[in-house]
Amino acid sequence: MENVHLAVEEEDIYSGYNDYNPTFDTEELDNDAGFQEAVRTSHGRRPPMTAKFPGTAASGRPLVSSFGARLSMTGRPMTGAVLDGASRPMSAVRAAGFTSSRVRGSAFDPLGQSRGPAPALEEKKEDLPEEKIKLLEKKVNDLITESCMAQSLGNLQLALEKAKEAERKERVLVRQREQCGNGEQINIDLTYAVLLNLANQYENNEMYPEALSSYQLIVKNKMFTNAGRLKVNMANIWVKQKNYPKAIKLYRMALDHISDDYKEMRIKIMQNIGTVFVLLGQYSDAVASFEHIMSKSANVRTGYNLVLCYYATRDADGMKNAFHKLLAVPLDVQHEDKYIAGNDDIRSNMLMEAIKNDKLHKMERDLKARAEKYVMTAAKLIAPVIESSFAAGFDWCVDMVKSSQYVELANDLEINKAITYLRQKDFNQAVAILKTFEKKESRVKSAASTNLSALFFLEKDYEQAERYADLAMIADRYNPGALVNKGNTEFVKQDYAKAAEYFKEALRNDSSCTEALRNLGLTYKKLHRLEDALDCFLKLHTILRDSAEVMYQLADTYELMEDPHQAVEWLMQVISVVPNDPKALAKLADLHDLEGDKSQALHYYCESFRLFPCNMEVIEWLAAYYVQMQLYEKAIHYFDRAILVQPTEVRWQLMVASCYRRSGNYQKALDTYKEIHRKFPENVECLRFLVRLSQDMGLQEVQDYASKLKKVEKMKELREQRVKSAREGSARGRREGSAGSADSGHSSSNGNKGERLGAQVMSLPATNDPYESSSPKELDASYVDPLGPLMERPKTGAKVRVDDDDFADEDLGDELLPE
């Protein structure tokens, strides 16, 4: 029996898992004598005890409890005991790495760390044909993406290079598939994407033959579905090359390839066909296309183009019908009242504020503004031709607009009617129409009053201009045009401080009001606040980069600030914008003359004289320059021009005679003096020269001229005595002043030209010359604005703009808009 062992049933490792055994109660460990003994001594490290009864099933191994814990024969578990070097498991869960049977000599290793590191992953063999094809296909897709990204960033050349590289690698990819026997697995979609991107990049780089060739490869390939619609792109290229018949043919072929399910695309193609017919001048065919669109899917743009086509054919009834269809097109735009909070609900008000300026609302505003612009332009275009008079035409348009969804545009049309009267110089009718708006709503009243104020200001009726400017401000205090007009009236009254306040208020209401900014700079110049004026004109220059007027004002301000170098630089920019402005050239010459650069001054004065040979200041400077250089023949040319401009001024004829005498041509000088004496027989200076020349040349007429000289001098003395005896009291002072001014005007002839920064430049021949007894004439180069008298006068307020017909759209229809 000692060799007989009882069989132990296979234990269930999960049985009794939820049972409670007081043996494992850690709270009773303090009262467990065996545990305390094991802690204090090495009892816990002793080998396990065997059963005292040999031959039993427990011989050589501990008993197993229902928890799977091995018990010694003493009846309690061997806590902390080490069995043959193996640690006691912490759980009986097989999934954690434990088993019910103990392996002799094995350590506790639930994570299997004793087995060593995992074997390395097997490397992909890239030399396999399948792997090479996959990598190449990925590279082609990456190149297409890079090409599109470069195009979106504006780098068209890089986009084209990437597209070409993608096309080359796609060919290599197809060749490799054929070599591997996988020709039927060619990626058709990838080929289509490569060719389409390449064609687009050719078109973007204006390489139209190459683009057409690439599109042709796609269209002719039967494997590409829906490739026929790319004929639209090909037609667009022919339009750019102005081959309109071929473009129409391709548009119609594209229509044949597109089913009726794609209604919107078919409508757009029909729009392009109509537009190309307009470019060809075939307005009847264009009308047919646009009428078809309006019957199938009416839109504002097509309705406007239809009005233009009927206008081109001068079909009054057609224009009326087309305008009626244009007004009937639904906008599908929500009313503005939708975005106005109507209650005290905070959440609702916050929602309204959030959506008031979102992208959807902005898009609605843009659509509505564009539609209103089309309607206004069409009405202004057809009104003068649909009826016997433009007034009747405008009245018909106004009636039609009032009965449509654009009822708020009726007042604007009335204002445009008044502006049309202004263009026809019928000011009374214009004023009568504008005055009818005085009792209408504030916005329209303000606009009409602003126009009336500007009109009266231009007519120099400043009292009425101020009255209507005040009305416009009362109706709409934030109207910048009204504030500008009010400031203009104050400027005319020389109340520059108050004018500046109105201009600044206009700028606060509308920072882009260029009229207010310009007039504010002019006002600061009047107030001698040159730094502030310069700041205004510099800001205006950032808005109006190519405005010669603004550049001139900057040059003039720098000249007043005694900075001639900056003034010259800005005048050079003026010349670059308006190279044929004679007064700007004269001003530039004057600045060079003040700097002592005579050669540059001569160059610009000559250019100014070439463009405008009637400027007396330029003529005088050039004549005096050549007299100073002793080039009398050239000086005579300019004096002759002065005689043509001022034929009653004897001084220029005397200068011509003097030039002949100085050049040694005494006979010609004598003849000239004789001609002057014939025209001006009482001129003392001419008679003195005749007497002197006749004496020097030994002529017999000397006694005759001498007697005439004495007679004229005696008459002059008598006249002076008579004038002197009549001067008494205050009347005497007035007569002295008038006589002094007359003498001054006679002797200097335009010598006083207003305030100047420059000093005397040069003089005509001096008085100590025995043959020159006229007073010297100081030359100046004072400059009047190159753009007319308005340069030193405030601009009137902004009017209602009616001439801006420039629309920006995305396709060909914009070319139909009138100039």
Summary of the structure (lengths in Angstrom):
residues: 819
radius of gyration: 51.1
end to end distance: 125.4
largest distance: 188.5
contacts: 2370
relative contact order: 0.04
helix: 66%
strand: 1%
